[in-house]
Amino acid sequence: MAVTLSLVALFGLVLFLLLRSGSLTPGGAFTAAGFGFFLASTGAAGPINDMATALIDALPNI
């Protein structure tokens, strides 16, 4: 059974765990989330999505 997990949910979980462990301050999490939103509105969003898709497609072949 293949399980598909959204990258947004995955990164959100990582940010949550870092906040809970004290490794990341709330200001750092806000900055990381803000950077993600601003990056998504630039021309770099397409190549980043293509790279993430290629990596996810390559995982079963490893």
N, C-alpha and C positions, 0 to 999 in steps of 0.2 A: 504494500500500500504506500503510495507516494503521498507525502505530507508537504503541502506548500505553505510557506510562511512568508508573510510580507516583510520586506526589508525594513520598512518603517516600524513595524512592530518589533522586529529584532533589535534595531538600533534604540528604540524606545526602552526596551527591556534592559539593554546594556547600560543606558544612561541611568535608569532607575536603580539598577544594582550598584553602580558606581556611587550614586548619591547615598544609598543606604549604607554602603561600606565606609563612607567618609573619604573615599579617594577623589571625589569630585565635589566641589562646592556648588551650591545652587546658582551662583553667578556663572560658573563655568558651564553648567548644564544649559542655562539660558543662552549663553554665547554660542555653544555648539548647536543648539536648536535654531537659533537665529541665523547662523552661518549656513545651515542646511536649507532654510527657506530662501535666503538670498541667492545661494548657489543654484537652486532649482529654477530661478528666473533668469539665469544667464545662458549664454550659448554653450557653456560646459555641461549643461544638464543632459543633452542628447548623448554625447560620448560617454559620460559617466553611466547613464542607463544602459547603453550598449555594452560597456565593459562588465557591469554587474550581471547582465543577462548572459554574456559569454561565460563568465565564471560559474554561474549557477548551472548552465547547460553542461559545463565541463566536469562538474563534481561527480556525477554518476560514472564517468569514464575513468576515474582515478582508481 
